[in-house]
C-alpha cells in the first residue's frame, strides 16, 4: 500500500525559494519548469531591518506555501503579536508585479516591511 502522505512530501513542489547570497535579507522565488528545473521568477526583499531573520524566513515559507496551494502555514502569531501586515499591489514594471508589504504595530503610521517583485504570469496564476 502506498503511503500518500510520504509520497506527497517527496514530490517536487511548483514553487520554492533560496537565499540570495550577496544580500542576506533577500530571497529568490523559483518555479519548477518541466524541462529546465527550477528557474527564478521573483524576489522577496525584507526592508524592515529590525525584523528578526528567522521571522522573515517564516514569512517567505508561508508565501511559498500559499503559492503552492497549501493551507498548513507556519504559525507566526507569537512573533508578530500586536501588529498587522498589509500589502499593496503596485504597477507592473518590465513584466514584473510589484507588491509592497506594510507593518502596522499601532504606534503611528504603517512602515514598509518587505518588497515582492514577481513575474506577472506567476502572480496571476499562483
C-alpha positions as CSV (number, residue, x, y, z in Angstrom):
1,X,0.0,0.0,0.0
2,X,1.3,3.4,-1.0
3,X,1.7,6.0,1.8
4,X,0.2,9.1,0.2
5,X,1.5,11.5,2.9
6,X,5.0,10.3,2.3
7,X,4.7,10.4,-1.4
8,X,3.4,14.0,-1.5
9,X,6.1,15.1,0.9
10,X,8.8,13.9,-1.6
11,X,7.1,15.2,-4.7
12,X,8.7,18.4,-6.2
13,X,6.7,21.5,-5.4
14,X,5.9,24.0,-8.1
15,X,7.5,26.9,-6.1
16,X,10.4,27.1,-3.8
17,X,12.9,29.7,-2.6
18,X,16.5,30.2,-1.7
19,X,18.6,32.9,-0.1
20,X,20.3,35.4,-2.4
21,X,24.0,35.0,-1.4
22,X,25.0,38.7,-1.9
23,X,22.0,40.1,0.1
24,X,21.3,38.5,3.4
25,X,17.7,40.0,3.6
26,X,16.6,38.8,0.1
27,X,15.1,35.6,-1.1
28,X,14.8,34.3,-4.7
29,X,11.5,32.7,-5.6
30,X,11.7,29.9,-8.1
31,X,9.2,28.0,-10.2
32,X,9.6,24.4,-11.4
33,X,10.0,24.2,-15.2
34,X,9.4,20.7,-16.6
35,X,12.4,20.9,-18.9
36,X,14.9,23.2,-17.0
37,X,14.3,22.5,-13.3
38,X,13.8,25.5,-11.0
39,X,14.0,28.9,-12.6
40,X,13.9,32.3,-10.9
41,X,10.5,34.1,-11.1
42,X,10.7,36.6,-8.3
43,X,12.5,38.2,-5.4
44,X,11.3,39.0,-1.8
45,X,13.4,41.6,0.0
46,X,13.0,42.5,3.6
47,X,13.0,46.3,4.1
48,X,12.5,46.4,7.8
49,X,16.0,45.9,9.2
50,X,14.6,45.5,12.7
51,X,12.8,42.3,11.8
52,X,14.4,39.1,13.0
53,X,15.9,37.0,10.2
54,X,14.0,33.8,11.3
55,X,10.7,35.7,11.2
56,X,11.4,36.9,7.7
57,X,12.2,33.4,6.5
58,X,9.0,32.1,8.1
59,X,7.0,34.7,6.1
60,X,8.7,33.6,2.9
61,X,8.0,30.0,3.7
62,X,4.3,30.9,4.2
63,X,4.2,32.8,1.0
64,X,5.7,29.8,-0.9
65,X,3.2,27.5,0.8
66,X,0.3,29.7,-0.3
67,X,1.7,29.8,-3.9
68,X,1.8,26.0,-3.8
69,X,-1.8,25.9,-2.8
70,X,-1.2,24.7,0.7
71,X,-3.1,25.9,3.7
72,X,-1.0,24.5,6.5
73,X,1.1,27.6,7.3
74,X,3.7,28.3,10.0
75,X,2.1,30.0,13.0
76,X,3.9,33.3,13.4
77,X,1.3,34.9,15.7
78,X,3.7,34.8,18.6
79,X,6.3,36.7,16.6
80,X,4.0,39.4,15.4
81,X,1.7,39.9,18.4
82,X,0.1,43.4,18.3
83,X,0.9,44.1,14.7
84,X,-0.8,43.7,11.3
85,X,0.7,43.1,7.9
86,X,-0.9,44.8,4.9
87,X,0.1,44.7,1.2
88,X,-0.4,46.9,-1.8
89,X,-0.1,45.8,-5.4
90,X,1.9,48.3,-7.4
91,X,2.2,48.8,-11.1
92,X,3.7,46.2,-13.4
93,X,7.3,47.1,-14.4
94,X,9.3,45.2,-17.0
95,X,7.0,42.2,-16.8
96,X,7.1,42.0,-13.0
97,X,4.4,42.8,-10.5
98,X,5.5,44.9,-7.5
99,X,3.9,44.1,-4.1
100,X,4.8,46.2,-1.1
101,X,4.1,44.7,2.4
102,X,3.5,47.2,5.3
103,X,3.6,46.6,9.0
104,X,1.3,48.4,11.4
105,X,2.0,48.0,15.1
106,X,-0.5,50.5,16.4
107,X,2.1,53.3,17.0
108,X,1.6,55.8,14.2
109,X,1.7,55.2,10.5
110,X,2.5,51.8,8.9
111,X,6.0,51.1,7.7
112,X,7.3,49.3,4.7
113,X,8.2,45.7,5.7
114,X,9.1,43.9,2.5
115,X,9.1,44.2,-1.3
116,X,8.0,41.3,-3.6
117,X,8.9,41.5,-7.3
118,X,7.4,38.6,-9.2
119,X,6.7,37.8,-12.8
120,X,3.3,38.9,-13.8
121,X,2.3,35.4,-15.1
122,X,3.2,33.9,-11.7
123,X,1.3,36.5,-9.7
124,X,-1.9,36.0,-11.7
125,X,-1.7,32.2,-11.6
126,X,-0.1,31.2,-8.3
